Amino acid sequence: MKGKGQIKRIPHLTLGVSDLKRSVSFYQDVLDLKKVGEWPGYAVFDIAGVEIGLEPRSKPEICLLVDDVDRAYESLKAKGAKFASKPKDQAWGGRTAAFADPDGNKFVIESFRCKVCGRSCKS
């Protein structure tokens, strides 16, 4: 069905920064955004329900939420998407696969399954 793709929303973007400490201060103190997490080499802020990750020397990365990474991977691959990685489980609980658009912009399809009921997370 045209216009009824598998992508549900953009839950997360990662931006490359030259100085993480300076960038965290800007996003927190100047933009007044809520910091939802920070680890060595990575920080996350919430902007109206979309997480913005900051990572030193990283290229931009757009995460796309799907119900089933494996199904989306097969469908997108069959349509010509060039994947840099096959679907794999991540330590943080999601399942992901990465591809690039024709200009090299990085996208990651991701899904999350509830460890209790096994259903896909919609947010």
N, CA, C and O atoms as a GROMACS GRO file, in nm:
protein
  492
    1MET      N    1   0.083  -0.117   0.000
    1MET     CA    2   0.000   0.000   0.000
    1MET      C    3   0.089   0.125   0.000
    1MET      O    4   0.170   0.141   0.091
    2LYS      N    5   0.077   0.210  -0.096
    2LYS     CA    6   0.157   0.332  -0.104
    2LYS      C    7   0.121   0.426   0.012
    2LYS      O    8   0.003   0.442   0.045
    3GLY      N    9   0.223   0.486   0.071
    3GLY     CA   10   0.202   0.580   0.180
    3GLY      C   11   0.178   0.514   0.315
    3GLY      O   12   0.164   0.583   0.415
    4LYS      N   13   0.173   0.384   0.319
    4LYS     CA   14   0.150   0.310   0.443
    4LYS      C   15   0.273   0.225   0.474
    4LYS      O   16   0.263   0.103   0.488
    5GLY      N   17   0.388   0.289   0.484
    5GLY     CA   18   0.514   0.219   0.508
    5GLY      C   19   0.524   0.163   0.648
    5GLY      O   20   0.434   0.180   0.731
    6GLN      N   21   0.634   0.097   0.671
    6GLN     CA   22   0.658   0.032   0.799
    6GLN      C   23   0.712   0.128   0.905
    6GLN      O   24   0.710   0.096   1.024
    7ILE      N   25   0.760   0.244   0.864
    7ILE     CA   26   0.821   0.338   0.957
    7ILE      C   27   0.712   0.408   1.037
    7ILE      O   28   0.620   0.468   0.980
    8LYS      N   29   0.722   0.400   1.170
    8LYS     CA   30   0.619   0.455   1.259
    8LYS      C   31   0.650   0.598   1.300
    8LYS      O   32   0.561   0.683   1.301
    9ARG      N   33   0.777   0.627   1.334
    9ARG     CA   34   0.816   0.762   1.374
    9ARG      C   35   0.967   0.768   1.390
    9ARG      O   36   1.035   0.666   1.383
   10ILE      N   37   1.018   0.887   1.411
   10ILE     CA   38   1.160   0.908   1.441
   10ILE      C   39   1.172   0.926   1.592
   10ILE      O   40   1.138   1.032   1.644
   11PRO      N   41   1.220   0.823   1.663
   11PRO     CA   42   1.232   0.838   1.808
   11PRO      C   43   1.364   0.900   1.853
   11PRO      O   44   1.374   0.949   1.965
   12HIS      N   45   1.467   0.898   1.764
   12HIS     CA   46   1.601   0.935   1.809
   12HIS      C   47   1.686   0.984   1.692
   12HIS      O   48   1.682   0.926   1.583
   13LEU      N   49   1.762   1.090   1.715
   13LEU     CA   50   1.862   1.141   1.621
   13LEU      C   51   1.993   1.152   1.696
   13LEU      O   52   1.993   1.186   1.814
   14THR      N   53   2.104   1.124   1.630
   14THR     CA   54   2.234   1.146   1.691
   14THR      C   55   2.309   1.250   1.609
   14THR      O   56   2.318   1.238   1.486
   15LEU      N   57   2.361   1.351   1.677
   15LEU     CA   58   2.436   1.457   1.612
   15LEU      C   59   2.582   1.449   1.654
   15LEU      O   60   2.613   1.418   1.769
   16GLY      N   61   2.671   1.476   1.560
   16GLY     CA   62   2.813   1.482   1.591
   16GLY      C   63   2.848   1.616   1.651
   16GLY      O   64   2.802   1.720   1.604
   17VAL      N   65   2.931   1.615   1.755
   17VAL     CA   66   2.975   1.739   1.820
   17VAL      C   67   3.127   1.737   1.834
   17VAL      O   68   3.188   1.631   1.840
   18SER      N   69   3.186   1.856   1.838
   18SER     CA   70   3.332   1.864   1.851
   18SER      C   71   3.376   1.863   1.997
   18SER      O   72   3.488   1.822   2.027
   19ASP      N   73   3.288   1.907   2.088
   19ASP     CA   74   3.321   1.913   2.230
   19ASP      C   75   3.194   1.877   2.308
   19ASP      O   76   3.103   1.958   2.320
   20LEU      N   77   3.190   1.755   2.361
   20LEU     CA   78   3.068   1.707   2.427
   20LEU      C   79   3.030   1.793   2.547
   20LEU      O   80   2.913   1.829   2.561
   21LYS      N   81   3.124   1.828   2.632
   21LYS     CA   82   3.094   1.907   2.751
   21LYS      C   83   3.032   2.042   2.713
   21LYS      O   84   2.933   2.085   2.773
   22ARG      N   85   3.091   2.109   2.615
   22ARG     CA   86   3.040   2.239   2.569
   22ARG      C   87   2.900   2.222   2.509
   22ARG      O   88   2.811   2.305   2.533
   23SER      N   89   2.879   2.117   2.430
   23SER     CA   90   2.749   2.094   2.368
   23SER      C   91   2.642   2.061   2.471
   23SER      O   92   2.530   2.109   2.460
   24VAL      N   93   2.677   1.980   2.572
   24VAL     CA   94   2.581   1.948   2.677
   24VAL      C   95   2.538   2.077   2.748
   24VAL      O   96   2.419   2.097   2.775
   25SER      N   97   2.633   2.163   2.777
   25SER     CA   98   2.601   2.291   2.840
   25SER      C   99   2.507   2.374   2.752
   25SER      O  100   2.411   2.433   2.802
   26PHE      N  101   2.532   2.378   2.623
   26PHE     CA  102   2.447   2.454   2.531
   26PHE      C  103   2.305   2.399   2.529
   26PHE      O  104   2.209   2.474   2.546
   27TYR      N  105   2.290   2.268   2.510
   27TYR     CA  106   2.156   2.208   2.500
   27TYR      C  107   2.080   2.219   2.633
   27TYR      O  108   1.959   2.236   2.634
   28GLN      N  109   2.153   2.209   2.743
   28GLN     CA  110   2.090   2.213   2.874
   28GLN      C  111   2.066   2.356   2.922
   28GLN      O  112   1.956   2.388   2.967
   29ASP      N  113   2.166   2.441   2.913
   29ASP     CA  114   2.158   2.574   2.972
   29ASP      C  115   2.105   2.682   2.878
   29ASP      O  116   2.035   2.773   2.922
   30VAL      N  117   2.137   2.673   2.750
   30VAL     CA  118   2.092   2.773   2.654
   30VAL      C  119   1.955   2.735   2.597
   30VAL      O  120   1.862   2.816   2.598
   31LEU      N  121   1.943   2.611   2.547
   31LEU     CA  122   1.816   2.568   2.489
   31LEU      C  123   1.716   2.522   2.596
   31LEU      O  124   1.598   2.506   2.567
   32ASP      N  125   1.765   2.502   2.718
   32ASP     CA  126   1.681   2.462   2.831
   32ASP      C  127   1.608   2.330   2.807
   32ASP      O  128   1.492   2.314   2.842
   33LEU      N  129   1.680   2.234   2.746
   33LEU     CA  130   1.622   2.102   2.720
   33LEU      C  131   1.650   2.008   2.836
   33LEU      O  132   1.748   2.023   2.909
   34LYS      N  133   1.563   1.911   2.852
   34LYS     CA  134   1.578   1.811   2.958
   34LYS      C  135   1.680   1.705   2.914
   34LYS      O  136   1.663   1.640   2.811
   35LYS      N  137   1.785   1.689   2.995
   35LYS     CA  138   1.882   1.583   2.969
   35LYS      C  139   1.826   1.455   3.029
   35LYS      O  140   1.794   1.450   3.148
   36VAL      N  141   1.814   1.351   2.946
   36VAL     CA  142   1.757   1.225   2.994
   36VAL      C  143   1.864   1.119   3.019
   36VAL      O  144   1.834   1.012   3.072
   37GLY      N  145   1.988   1.148   2.981
   37GLY     CA  146   2.095   1.054   3.009
   37GLY      C  147   2.229   1.108   2.962
   37GLY      O  148   2.236   1.184   2.865
   38GLU      N  149   2.335   1.068   3.033
   38GLU     CA  150   2.470   1.105   2.991
   38GLU      C  151   2.566   0.996   3.036
   38GLU      O  152   2.561   0.950   3.150
   39TRP      N  153   2.653   0.958   2.946
   39TRP     CA  154   2.755   0.858   2.970
   39TRP      C  155   2.886   0.912   2.914
   39TRP      O  156   2.884   1.010   2.840
   40PRO      N  157   2.998   0.852   2.945
   40PRO     CA  158   3.122   0.899   2.882
   40PRO      C  159   3.110   0.889   2.730
   40PRO      O  160   3.091   0.781   2.675
   41GLY      N  161   3.120   1.001   2.663
   41GLY     CA  162   3.116   1.002   2.518
   41GLY      C  163   2.978   1.009   2.456
   41GLY      O  164   2.966   0.996   2.334
   42TYR      N  165   2.871   1.030   2.536
   42TYR     CA  166   2.737   1.036   2.478
   42TYR      C  167   2.641   1.104   2.576
   42TYR      O  168   2.649   1.079   2.697
   43ALA      N  169   2.553   1.188   2.525
   43ALA     CA  170   2.449   1.251   2.607
   43ALA      C  171   2.320   1.253   2.527
   43ALA      O  172   2.322   1.260   2.404
   44VAL      N  173   2.206   1.247   2.596
   44VAL     CA  174   2.075   1.243   2.531
   44VAL      C  175   1.984   1.348   2.592
   44VAL      O  176   1.975   1.362   2.714
   45PHE      N  177   1.916   1.423   2.504
   45PHE     CA  178   1.820   1.523   2.544
   45PHE      C  179   1.685   1.492   2.481
   45PHE      O  180   1.678   1.431   2.374
   46ASP      N  181   1.577   1.535   2.548
   46ASP     CA  182   1.442   1.518   2.495
   46ASP      C  183   1.395   1.649   2.435
   46ASP      O  184   1.403   1.755   2.498
   47ILE      N  185   1.347   1.642   2.310
   47ILE     CA  186   1.285   1.757   2.245
   47ILE      C  187   1.147   1.712   2.200
   47ILE      O  188   1.131   1.651   2.094
   48ALA      N  189   1.047   1.744   2.280
   48ALA     CA  190   0.907   1.713   2.246
   48ALA      C  191   0.887   1.567   2.208
   48ALA      O  192   0.815   1.536   2.113
   49GLY      N  193   0.949   1.478   2.283
   49GLY     CA  194   0.930   1.336   2.259
   49GLY      C  195   1.028   1.272   2.162
   49GLY      O  196   1.022   1.151   2.139
   50VAL      N  197   1.118   1.350   2.105
   50VAL     CA  198   1.223   1.296   2.018
   50VAL      C  199   1.355   1.312   2.093
   50VAL      O  200   1.387   1.422   2.140
   51GLU      N  201   1.430   1.204   2.103
   51GLU     CA  202   1.559   1.212   2.170
   51GLU      C  203   1.667   1.258   2.074
   51GLU      O  204   1.676   1.210   1.961
   52ILE      N  205   1.748   1.351   2.120
   52ILE     CA  206   1.863   1.400   2.044
   52ILE      C  207   1.987   1.354   2.118
   52ILE      O  208   2.012   1.395   2.232
   53GLY      N  209   2.065   1.268   2.053
   53GLY     CA  210   2.189   1.220   2.112
   53GLY      C  211   2.305   1.305   2.061
   53GLY      O  212   2.306   1.348   1.946
   54LEU      N  213   2.402   1.328   2.147
   54LEU     CA  214   2.522   1.403   2.112
   54LEU      C  215   2.641   1.310   2.129
   54LEU      O  216   2.658   1.246   2.233
   55GLU      N  217   2.724   1.302   2.025
   55GLU     CA  218   2.839   1.212   2.029
   55GLU      C  219   2.958   1.277   1.960
   55GLU      O  220   2.946   1.324   1.847
   56PRO      N  221   3.073   1.281   2.026
   56PRO     CA  222   3.190   1.342   1.964
   56PRO      C  223   3.225   1.273   1.832
   56PRO      O  224   3.227   1.151   1.821
   57ARG      N  225   3.254   1.356   1.733
   57ARG     CA  226   3.302   1.314   1.602
   57ARG      C  227   3.211   1.214   1.530
   57ARG      O  228   3.258   1.140   1.444
   58SER      N  229   3.086   1.210   1.564
   58SER     CA  230   2.991   1.120   1.498
   58SER      C  231   2.923   1.191   1.382
   58SER      O  232   2.897   1.311   1.388
   59LYS      N  233   2.894   1.117   1.278
   59LYS     CA  234   2.812   1.172   1.170
   59LYS      C  235   2.667   1.164   1.214
   59LYS      O  236   2.633   1.081   1.299
   60PRO      N  237   2.580   1.248   1.159
   60PRO     CA  238   2.438   1.241   1.196
   60PRO      C  239   2.381   1.102   1.167
   60PRO      O  240   2.419   1.036   1.070
   61GLU      N  241   2.289   1.060   1.252
   61GLU     CA  242   2.225   0.929   1.239
   61GLU      C  243   2.079   0.946   1.277
   61GLU      O  244   2.047   1.002   1.382
   62ILE      N  245   1.990   0.899   1.191
   62ILE     CA  246   1.846   0.910   1.215
   62ILE      C  247   1.791   0.770   1.241
   62ILE      O  248   1.806   0.681   1.158
   63CYS      N  249   1.727   0.752   1.356
   63CYS     CA  250   1.668   0.623   1.390
   63CYS      C  251   1.520   0.624   1.352
   63CYS      O  252   1.449   0.722   1.376
   64LEU      N  253   1.476   0.514   1.294
   64LEU     CA  254   1.337   0.500   1.250
   64LEU      C  255   1.274   0.382   1.321
   64LEU      O  256   1.323   0.269   1.310
   65LEU      N  257   1.168   0.406   1.393
   65LEU     CA  258   1.099   0.301   1.467
   65LEU      C  259   1.012   0.219   1.372
   65LEU      O  260   0.933   0.275   1.295
   66VAL      N  261   1.026   0.087   1.377
   66VAL     CA  262   0.944  -0.006   1.299
   66VAL      C  263   0.892  -0.113   1.393
   66VAL      O  264   0.947  -0.132   1.502
   67ASP      N  265   0.788  -0.184   1.354
   67ASP     CA  266   0.735  -0.292   1.437
   67ASP      C  267   0.826  -0.413   1.438
   67ASP      O  268   0.841  -0.479   1.540
   68ASP      N  269   0.888  -0.443   1.323
   68ASP     CA  270   0.968  -0.564   1.308
   68ASP      C  271   1.090  -0.533   1.222
   68ASP      O  272   1.077  -0.516   1.100
   69VAL      N  273   1.207  -0.526   1.282
   69VAL     CA  274   1.329  -0.491   1.209
   69VAL      C  275   1.358  -0.591   1.099
   69VAL      O  276   1.396  -0.552   0.988
   70ASP      N  277   1.341  -0.718   1.126
   70ASP     CA  278   1.373  -0.820   1.025
   70ASP      C  279   1.284  -0.806   0.902
   70ASP      O  280   1.332  -0.816   0.789
   71ARG      N  281   1.157  -0.785   0.923
   71ARG     CA  282   1.064  -0.768   0.811
   71ARG      C  283   1.094  -0.640   0.734
   71ARG      O  284   1.095  -0.639   0.611
   72ALA      N  285   1.119  -0.530   0.807
   72ALA     CA  286   1.152  -0.403   0.742
   72ALA      C  287   1.284  -0.414   0.665
   72ALA      O  288   1.296  -0.362   0.555
   73TYR      N  289   1.381  -0.482   0.723
   73TYR     CA  290   1.511  -0.503   0.657
   73TYR      C  291   1.492  -0.575   0.524
   73TYR      O  292   1.545  -0.530   0.422
   74GLU      N  293   1.418  -0.684   0.524
   74GLU     CA  294   1.396  -0.761   0.401
   74GLU      C  295   1.320  -0.678   0.297
   74GLU      O  296   1.355  -0.680   0.179
   75SER      N  297   1.219  -0.604   0.341
   75SER     CA  298   1.139  -0.523   0.250
   75SER      C  299   1.222  -0.410   0.188
   75SER      O  300   1.219  -0.390   0.067
   76LEU      N  301   1.295  -0.337   0.272
   76LEU     CA  302   1.377  -0.226   0.222
   76LEU      C  303   1.491  -0.275   0.135
   76LEU      O  304   1.524  -0.212   0.034
   77LYS      N  305   1.552  -0.385   0.173
   77LYS     CA  306   1.661  -0.443   0.094
   77LYS      C  307   1.610  -0.485  -0.044
   77LYS      O  308   1.678  -0.463  -0.144
   78ALA      N  309   1.493  -0.544  -0.049
   78ALA     CA  310   1.434  -0.586  -0.177
   78ALA      C  311   1.404  -0.466  -0.268
   78ALA      O  312   1.401  -0.480  -0.390
   79LYS      N  313   1.381  -0.350  -0.207
   79LYS     CA  314   1.352  -0.228  -0.284
   79LYS      C  315   1.479  -0.152  -0.320
   79LYS      O  316   1.472  -0.048  -0.387
   80GLY      N  317   1.596  -0.202  -0.276
   80GLY     CA  318   1.722  -0.139  -0.316
   80GLY      C  319   1.800  -0.067  -0.207
   80GLY      O  320   1.905  -0.011  -0.237
   81ALA      N  321   1.752  -0.067  -0.083
   81ALA     CA  322   1.829  -0.004   0.024
   81ALA      C  323   1.958  -0.082   0.047
   81ALA      O  324   1.957  -0.205   0.048
   82LYS      N  325   2.067  -0.010   0.064
   82LYS     CA  326   2.198  -0.070   0.086
   82LYS      C  327   2.229  -0.069   0.236
   82LYS      O  328   2.256   0.036   0.294
   83PHE      N  329   2.224  -0.186   0.296
   83PHE     CA  330   2.245  -0.196   0.440
   83PHE      C  331   2.392  -0.215   0.474
   83PHE      O  332   2.464  -0.289   0.408
   84ALA      N  333   2.435  -0.145   0.580
   84ALA     CA  334   2.571  -0.159   0.632
   84ALA      C  335   2.578  -0.268   0.738
   84ALA      O  336   2.686  -0.318   0.769
   85SER      N  337   2.462  -0.305   0.793
   85SER     CA  338   2.458  -0.412   0.893
   85SER      C  339   2.326  -0.488   0.883
   85SER      O  340   2.222  -0.431   0.848
   86LYS      N  341   2.334  -0.615   0.913
   86LYS     CA  342   2.214  -0.698   0.919
   86LYS      C  343   2.145  -0.677   1.053
   86LYS      O  344   2.207  -0.624   1.146
   87PRO      N  345   2.018  -0.715   1.065
   87PRO     CA  346   1.950  -0.700   1.194
   87PRO      C  347   2.025  -0.772   1.306
   87PRO      O  348   2.070  -0.886   1.291
   88LYS      N  349   2.036  -0.702   1.420
   88LYS     CA  350   2.102  -0.764   1.535
   88LYS      C  351   2.045  -0.706   1.664
   88LYS      O  352   2.001  -0.591   1.669
   89ASP      N  353   2.046  -0.790   1.767
   89ASP     CA  354   2.001  -0.747   1.898
   89ASP      C  355   2.108  -0.659   1.962
   89ASP      O  356   2.228  -0.683   1.946
   90GLN      N  357   2.062  -0.557   2.036
   90GLN     CA  358   2.152  -0.464   2.102
   90GLN      C  359   2.145  -0.483   2.254
   90GLN      O  360   2.043  -0.525   2.308
   91ALA      N  361   2.255  -0.453   2.321
   91ALA     CA  362   2.263  -0.468   2.467
   91ALA      C  363   2.160  -0.383   2.540
   91ALA      O  364   2.118  -0.418   2.650
   92TRP      N  365   2.118  -0.271   2.480
   92TRP     CA  366   2.022  -0.182   2.545
   92TRP      C  367   1.877  -0.225   2.524
   92TRP      O  368   1.785  -0.156   2.567
   93GLY      N  369   1.855  -0.340   2.457
   93GLY     CA  370   1.721  -0.396   2.448
   93GLY      C  371   1.651  -0.387   2.315
   93GLY      O  372   1.544  -0.445   2.298
   94GLY      N  373   1.708  -0.316   2.220
   94GLY     CA  374   1.644  -0.304   2.089
   94GLY      C  375   1.704  -0.400   1.989
   94GLY      O  376   1.798  -0.474   2.019
   95ARG      N  377   1.649  -0.398   1.870
   95ARG     CA  378   1.702  -0.473   1.756
   95ARG      C  379   1.716  -0.371   1.644
   95ARG      O  380   1.624  -0.294   1.619
   96THR      N  381   1.831  -0.370   1.575
   96THR     CA  382   1.859  -0.265   1.478
   96THR      C  383   1.923  -0.320   1.351
   96THR      O  384   1.975  -0.432   1.348
   97ALA      N  385   1.918  -0.239   1.247
   97ALA     CA  386   1.992  -0.261   1.122
   97ALA      C  387   2.014  -0.122   1.062
   97ALA      O  388   1.926  -0.037   1.067
   98ALA      N  389   2.133  -0.100   1.003
   98ALA     CA  390   2.169   0.032   0.951
   98ALA      C  391   2.181   0.031   0.800
   98ALA      O  392   2.229  -0.065   0.740
   99PHE      N  393   2.136   0.142   0.738
   99PHE     CA  394   2.150   0.160   0.593
   99PHE      C  395   2.177   0.307   0.565
   99PHE      O  396   2.166   0.391   0.654
  100ALA      N  397   2.211   0.337   0.443
  100ALA     CA  398   2.236   0.476   0.402
  100ALA      C  399   2.150   0.509   0.282
  100ALA      O  400   2.116   0.423   0.201
  101ASP      N  401   2.114   0.638   0.272
  101ASP     CA  402   2.043   0.684   0.153
  101ASP      C  403   2.144   0.708   0.041
  101ASP      O  404   2.264   0.691   0.063
  102PRO      N  405   2.100   0.747  -0.078
  102PRO     CA  406   2.195   0.765  -0.190
  102PRO      C  407   2.306   0.866  -0.165
  102PRO      O  408   2.409   0.864  -0.233
  103ASP      N  409   2.288   0.957  -0.066
  103ASP     CA  410   2.390   1.056  -0.035
  103ASP      C  411   2.476   1.017   0.085
  103ASP      O  412   2.560   1.096   0.130
  104GLY      N  413   2.457   0.897   0.137
  104GLY     CA  414   2.538   0.850   0.248
  104GLY      C  415   2.487   0.888   0.385
  104GLY      O  416   2.556   0.864   0.484
  105ASN      N  417   2.367   0.947   0.395
  105ASN     CA  418   2.309   0.977   0.526
  105ASN      C  419   2.271   0.846   0.594
  105ASN      O  420   2.208   0.760   0.533
  106LYS      N  421   2.310   0.833   0.721
  106LYS     CA  422   2.290   0.707   0.794
  106LYS      C  423   2.153   0.702   0.861
  106LYS      O  424   2.111   0.796   0.929
  107PHE      N  425   2.085   0.590   0.841
  107PHE     CA  426   1.957   0.561   0.905
  107PHE      C  427   1.969   0.428   0.978
  107PHE      O  428   2.039   0.337   0.932
  108VAL      N  429   1.900   0.416   1.089
  108VAL     CA  430   1.896   0.292   1.164
  108VAL      C  431   1.750   0.257   1.186
  108VAL      O  432   1.676   0.335   1.246
  109ILE      N  433   1.708   0.140   1.139
  109ILE     CA  434   1.574   0.094   1.174
  109ILE      C  435   1.586   0.021   1.306
  109ILE      O  436   1.681  -0.053   1.329
  110GLU      N  437   1.488   0.043   1.393
  110GLU     CA  438   1.494  -0.018   1.525
  110GLU      C  439   1.356  -0.059   1.573
  110GLU      O  440   1.255   0.001   1.536
  111SER      N  441   1.354  -0.162   1.655
  111SER     CA  442   1.231  -0.204   1.721
  111SER      C  443   1.266  -0.249   1.861
  111SER      O  444   1.380  -0.285   1.891
  112PHE      N  445   1.165  -0.246   1.946
  112PHE     CA  446   1.181  -0.287   2.085
  112PHE      C  447   1.068  -0.384   2.118
  112PHE      O  448   0.952  -0.359   2.083
  113ARG      N  449   1.101  -0.492   2.182
  113ARG     CA  450   1.000  -0.588   2.227
  113ARG      C  451   0.997  -0.588   2.378
  113ARG      O  452   1.101  -0.589   2.444
  114CYS      N  453   0.878  -0.586   2.433
  114CYS     CA  454   0.860  -0.593   2.578
  114CYS      C  455   0.912  -0.728   2.626
  114CYS      O  456   0.875  -0.832   2.572
  115LYS      N  457   0.996  -0.727   2.729
  115LYS     CA  458   1.052  -0.852   2.782
  115LYS      C  459   0.948  -0.931   2.862
  115LYS      O  460   0.968  -1.049   2.890
  116VAL      N  461   0.838  -0.866   2.898
  116VAL     CA  462   0.732  -0.934   2.974
  116VAL      C  463   0.628  -0.996   2.882
  116VAL      O  464   0.598  -1.115   2.894
  117CYS      N  465   0.573  -0.916   2.789
  117CYS     CA  466   0.464  -0.966   2.705
  117CYS      C  467   0.508  -1.001   2.563
  117CYS      O  468   0.435  -1.070   2.491
  118GLY      N  469   0.626  -0.954   2.520
  118GLY     CA  470   0.675  -0.986   2.386
  118GLY      C  471   0.620  -0.899   2.274
  118GLY      O  472   0.652  -0.921   2.157
  119ARG      N  473   0.537  -0.801   2.308
  119ARG     CA  474   0.479  -0.714   2.206
  119ARG      C  475   0.574  -0.602   2.169
  119ARG      O  476   0.661  -0.565   2.248
  120SER      N  477   0.559  -0.548   2.047
  120SER     CA  478   0.641  -0.437   2.000
  120SER      C  479   0.605  -0.310   2.074
  120SER      O  480   0.488  -0.282   2.100
  121CYS      N  481   0.709  -0.233   2.108
  121CYS     CA  482   0.690  -0.103   2.171
  121CYS      C  483   0.655  -0.003   2.063
  121CYS      O  484   0.719  -0.003   1.958
  122LYS      N  485   0.556   0.081   2.084
  122LYS     CA  486   0.512   0.178   1.984
  122LYS      C  487   0.574   0.316   2.005
  122LYS      O  488   0.547   0.407   1.927
  123SER      N  489   0.655   0.333   2.109
  123SER     CA  490   0.711   0.466   2.136
  123SER      C  491   0.861   0.463   2.142
  123SER      O  492   0.925   0.566   2.164
   0.00000   0.00000   0.00000
